[in-house]
């Protein structure tokens, strides 16, 4: 049987994916992006990079025995300019 912590990991992972999709489609609509355009690909890449970075941060958080960490390291590892 899954522990409460394992359930939290799965729930968080699913929520990150769900919100990624919501933000992607809202932004695409708001900025009136054409399908299969360079602008749409840049949006997808940017959000995907953030999602992957966030998932790595969550994985590291749950892997630590104390669940502590420096959020500044998360922010330093993510740059919207790249």
N, C-alpha and C positions, 0 to 999 in steps of 0.2 A: 504494500500500500504506500502511496505517496505521502511524504511528510508535508507539513504545512509550508516549510521552506521550499520544497520542490514545487509545490502548487504555486507559490508566489513567483518562482522563476518562470514557469510556463505561462502564467497569466501576464507577467510583465513582457515577456517575449512576444506574445500574441498582441498585446496592446500597442507595443511599439510598431509592429507591422500594420496593424489596423489604422493607427493614426498617420503613419507614413502615407498610406493610400488616400486617406481623407485630405491631408494637407496637399498632396500632389494634385489631386483633381480640383480642389478649391483654387489653388494657385494657378493652375492651367486655365481654368475658366476666368478667374479674375483678370489675368494678364492677356486673355484672349489669344492663347498660343495655338498655332496651327498644328495639326497632327503631323507627326514625323518631321518636325522642324528642328533646326539646330538649337533654337531657344528651348524647345520642349526637352531635348536631350540634355541640355545644360541643367535645367531644373531637376530632371530625374537624377542626374549624376550628383548634383549638390545634395539633394535630399537623401539619396542612397548612401553617400559618404557619411552624412550625419547619423543616419540610422545604424549603419555598421559600427560607427564609432561609439554610439550610445549602447549598442548591444555588447560591445567589447567591455565597456565600462561596467555594465551590469554584471557581466560574467566575472570580471575581476572582483567586483564587490562581493558577490556570493562565494567566490573562491577563498576570500580571506576569512580567517577564523573570527575576526572581530567585526567585520563589516564596516571598517573605517577606511577612509581614503581621502585624498585631497581632490576636491572637485576642480581646483585650478588646473590640475594635470589633465583633466578631461577637456577643459576649455582650450588649453594650450595645444592639445593634439588635434583640434579641429579648427580649420580655417576656411572660411567661405570663399576666400580669394583663390584657392587652389583649384 
